[in-house]
Amino acid sequence: QVQLVESGGGLVQAGGSLRLSCAPSRILFGINAMGWYRQAPGKQRELVATISTGDSISYADSVKGRFTISRDNAKNTVYLQMSSLKPEDTAVYYCNAQGRNFLTPYNYWGQGTQVTVSS
């Protein structure tokens, strides 16, 4: 079973920056897209940003202009650069990878990394 390993979360003051990284435990073939989602206490998990193999990128409106998603295809690694952080960005951030290995689709999730923004 593939695991997505996230790193880079932590505690930061409002206005600060953090960079999240996510890499699979082994090379993934047939990736269509990788992305980041987040879940705040008492709320549903929501999309933050995704990037496809063809570098098509989408962001949640709440993070546009502040967050940047990027990927290193050779390493199957995806990054999320978060700047101008706000207290409402506080959440557990989850990495996601979707694709198809030959005929078998997959949808993997990381264990989550906590991001806390203090006011």
C-alpha contacts under 8 A as a table, 3 or more apart, distances in Angstrom:
res1	aa1	res2	aa2	distance
2	V	24	P	6.53
2	V	25	S	5.85
2	V	26	R	6.59
2	V	108	Y	7.34
3	Q	24	P	5.57
3	Q	25	S	5.22
3	Q	26	R	7.88
3	Q	108	Y	7.26
3	Q	109	W	7.35
3	Q	110	G	6.48
4	L	22	C	6.34
4	L	23	A	5.58
4	L	24	P	4.29
4	L	25	S	6.15
4	L	95	C	6.90
4	L	96	N	7.59
4	L	108	Y	7.06
4	L	109	W	6.15
4	L	110	G	4.47
4	L	111	Q	7.36
5	V	22	C	5.37
5	V	23	A	5.36
5	V	24	P	5.97
5	V	25	S	6.88
5	V	110	G	5.85
5	V	111	Q	7.23
6	E	20	L	7.00
6	E	21	S	5.53
6	E	22	C	4.33
6	E	23	A	6.73
6	E	94	Y	7.72
6	E	95	C	6.85
6	E	110	G	6.46
6	E	111	Q	7.38
6	E	112	G	6.72
6	E	113	T	6.44
7	S	20	L	5.70
7	S	21	S	5.27
7	S	22	C	6.51
7	S	113	T	6.66
8	G	18	L	6.87
8	G	19	R	5.68
8	G	20	L	4.47
8	G	21	S	6.23
8	G	113	T	7.55
9	G	18	L	7.02
9	G	19	R	7.45
9	G	20	L	6.26
9	G	113	T	5.43
9	G	114	Q	5.38
9	G	115	V	5.01
10	G	18	L	7.89
10	G	113	T	7.93
10	G	114	Q	6.10
10	G	115	V	5.04
10	G	116	T	6.15
11	L	115	V	6.14
11	L	116	T	4.74
11	L	117	V	5.93
11	L	118	S	7.36
12	V	16	G	6.06
12	V	17	S	7.23
12	V	18	L	7.68
12	V	115	V	7.92
12	V	116	T	6.33
12	V	117	V	5.04
12	V	118	S	6.28
13	Q	16	G	5.57
13	Q	85	L	7.65
13	Q	117	V	5.35
13	Q	118	S	4.75
13	Q	119	S	6.17
14	A	84	S	6.93
14	A	85	L	5.30
14	A	86	K	5.04
14	A	87	P	6.27
14	A	117	V	5.67
14	A	118	S	5.66
14	A	119	S	5.31
15	G	83	S	6.97
15	G	84	S	4.15
15	G	85	L	4.86
15	G	86	K	6.41
16	G	83	S	6.07
16	G	84	S	5.51
16	G	85	L	5.53
17	S	81	Q	7.48
17	S	82	M	5.38
17	S	83	S	4.34
17	S	84	S	6.29
17	S	85	L	6.22
18	L	81	Q	6.19
18	L	82	M	5.22
18	L	83	S	6.70
19	R	79	Y	6.92
19	R	80	L	5.59
19	R	81	Q	4.46
19	R	82	M	5.93
20	L	79	Y	5.50
20	L	80	L	4.99
20	L	81	Q	6.45
20	L	82	M	7.94
21	S	77	T	7.01
21	S	78	V	5.91
21	S	79	Y	4.54
21	S	80	L	6.56
22	C	77	T	5.55
22	C	78	V	5.33
22	C	79	Y	6.39
22	C	95	C	6.35
22	C	110	G	7.98
23	A	75	K	7.41
23	A	76	N	6.12
23	A	77	T	4.55
23	A	78	V	6.71
24	P	27	I	6.53
24	P	28	L	7.16
24	P	76	N	6.87
24	P	77	T	7.31
27	I	75	K	7.58
27	I	76	N	6.75
28	L	31	I	6.63
28	L	76	N	6.93
29	F	99	G	7.83
29	F	100	R	7.42
29	F	101	N	5.90
30	G	99	G	5.39
30	G	100	R	5.04
30	G	101	N	5.35
30	G	102	F	7.45
31	I	34	M	7.53
31	I	53	T	6.79
31	I	97	A	6.95
31	I	98	Q	5.90
31	I	99	G	4.19
31	I	100	R	6.44
31	I	101	N	8.00
32	N	52	S	5.64
32	N	53	T	5.43
32	N	97	A	7.78
32	N	98	Q	5.74
32	N	99	G	4.58
32	N	100	R	7.42
33	A	50	T	6.76
33	A	51	I	5.56
33	A	52	S	4.00
33	A	53	T	5.80
33	A	97	A	5.98
33	A	98	Q	5.45
33	A	99	G	6.71
34	M	50	T	5.76
34	M	51	I	5.60
34	M	52	S	6.39
34	M	78	V	6.80
34	M	95	C	7.41
34	M	96	N	5.49
34	M	97	A	4.40
34	M	98	Q	6.33
35	G	48	V	7.59
35	G	49	A	5.55
35	G	50	T	3.95
35	G	51	I	6.03
35	G	69	I	7.91
35	G	78	V	7.30
35	G	95	C	5.82
35	G	96	N	5.17
35	G	97	A	6.59
36	W	47	L	6.49
36	W	48	V	5.43
36	W	49	A	5.38
36	W	50	T	6.31
36	W	80	L	7.59
36	W	93	Y	6.66
36	W	94	Y	5.59
36	W	95	C	4.72
36	W	96	N	6.08
37	Y	45	R	6.53
37	Y	46	E	5.41
37	Y	47	L	4.43
37	Y	48	V	4.93
37	Y	49	A	7.00
37	Y	93	Y	5.68
37	Y	94	Y	5.10
37	Y	95	C	6.46
37	Y	96	N	7.49
38	R	45	R	5.42
38	R	46	E	5.46
38	R	47	L	6.59
38	R	48	V	6.59
38	R	91	A	5.87
38	R	92	V	5.42
38	R	93	Y	4.25
38	R	94	Y	5.80
39	Q	43	K	6.23
39	Q	44	Q	5.90
39	Q	45	R	4.29
39	Q	46	E	6.32
39	Q	91	A	5.25
39	Q	92	V	5.32
39	Q	93	Y	6.59
40	A	43	K	5.36
40	A	44	Q	7.28
40	A	45	R	7.40
40	A	90	T	6.53
40	A	91	A	4.24
40	A	92	V	6.36
41	P	91	A	7.10
47	L	50	T	7.82
47	L	59	Y	7.68
47	L	60	A	6.37
48	V	59	Y	5.77
48	V	60	A	5.14
48	V	63	V	7.12
49	A	57	I	7.21
49	A	58	S	5.51
49	A	59	Y	4.35
49	A	60	A	6.28
49	A	69	I	6.54
50	T	57	I	5.64
50	T	58	S	5.45
50	T	59	Y	6.76
50	T	69	I	7.11
51	I	54	G	7.94
51	I	55	D	5.61
51	I	56	S	5.52
51	I	57	I	4.50
51	I	58	S	6.74
51	I	69	I	6.99
51	I	70	S	7.11
51	I	71	R	7.63
52	S	55	D	4.94
52	S	56	S	5.13
52	S	57	I	6.59
53	T	56	S	7.35
53	T	73	N	7.97
57	I	69	I	7.73
59	Y	63	V	6.63
59	Y	64	K	5.97
60	A	63	V	5.65
60	A	64	K	6.45
61	D	64	K	5.36
63	V	66	R	5.41
63	V	67	F	5.60
64	K	67	F	6.20
65	G	68	T	7.77
66	R	82	M	6.18
66	R	83	S	5.19
66	R	84	S	6.03
66	R	85	L	7.63
67	F	80	L	6.73
67	F	81	Q	5.52
67	F	82	M	4.47
67	F	83	S	6.00
68	T	80	L	5.68
68	T	81	Q	5.04
68	T	82	M	6.59
69	I	78	V	7.24
69	I	79	Y	5.63
69	I	80	L	4.57
69	I	81	Q	6.35
70	S	78	V	5.78
70	S	79	Y	5.24
70	S	80	L	6.60
71	R	76	N	7.20
71	R	77	T	5.54
71	R	78	V	4.16
71	R	79	Y	5.92
72	D	75	K	5.48
72	D	76	N	5.85
72	D	77	T	5.17
72	D	78	V	6.36
73	N	76	N	4.82
73	N	77	T	6.61
74	A	77	T	7.83
82	M	85	L	6.62
85	L	89	D	6.50
85	L	117	V	6.74
86	K	89	D	5.39
86	K	90	T	7.58
86	K	117	V	6.12
86	K	118	S	7.80
86	K	119	S	7.55
87	P	90	T	5.63
87	P	116	T	7.32
87	P	117	V	4.68
87	P	118	S	5.69
87	P	119	S	5.96
88	E	117	V	7.56
89	D	115	V	7.57
89	D	116	T	7.45
89	D	117	V	6.70
90	T	114	Q	7.79
90	T	115	V	5.40
90	T	116	T	4.57
90	T	117	V	5.45
91	A	114	Q	6.10
91	A	115	V	5.55
91	A	116	T	6.61
92	V	112	G	5.76
92	V	113	T	5.38
92	V	114	Q	4.38
92	V	115	V	6.01
93	Y	112	G	5.26
93	Y	113	T	5.24
93	Y	114	Q	6.19
93	Y	115	V	6.94
94	Y	109	W	6.69
94	Y	110	G	5.59
94	Y	111	Q	6.65
94	Y	112	G	4.43
94	Y	113	T	6.60
95	C	109	W	5.69
95	C	110	G	5.06
95	C	111	Q	7.95
95	C	112	G	6.99
96	N	107	N	7.08
96	N	108	Y	5.61
96	N	109	W	4.66
96	N	110	G	6.48
97	A	106	Y	7.84
97	A	107	N	5.73
97	A	108	Y	5.19
97	A	109	W	6.71
98	Q	105	P	7.59
98	Q	106	Y	5.64
98	Q	107	N	4.49
98	Q	108	Y	6.49
99	G	105	P	5.73
99	G	106	Y	5.47
99	G	107	N	6.76
100	R	103	L	6.37
100	R	104	T	5.41
100	R	105	P	4.07
100	R	106	Y	5.77
101	N	104	T	5.19
101	N	105	P	6.17
101	N	106	Y	7.34
102	F	105	P	7.96
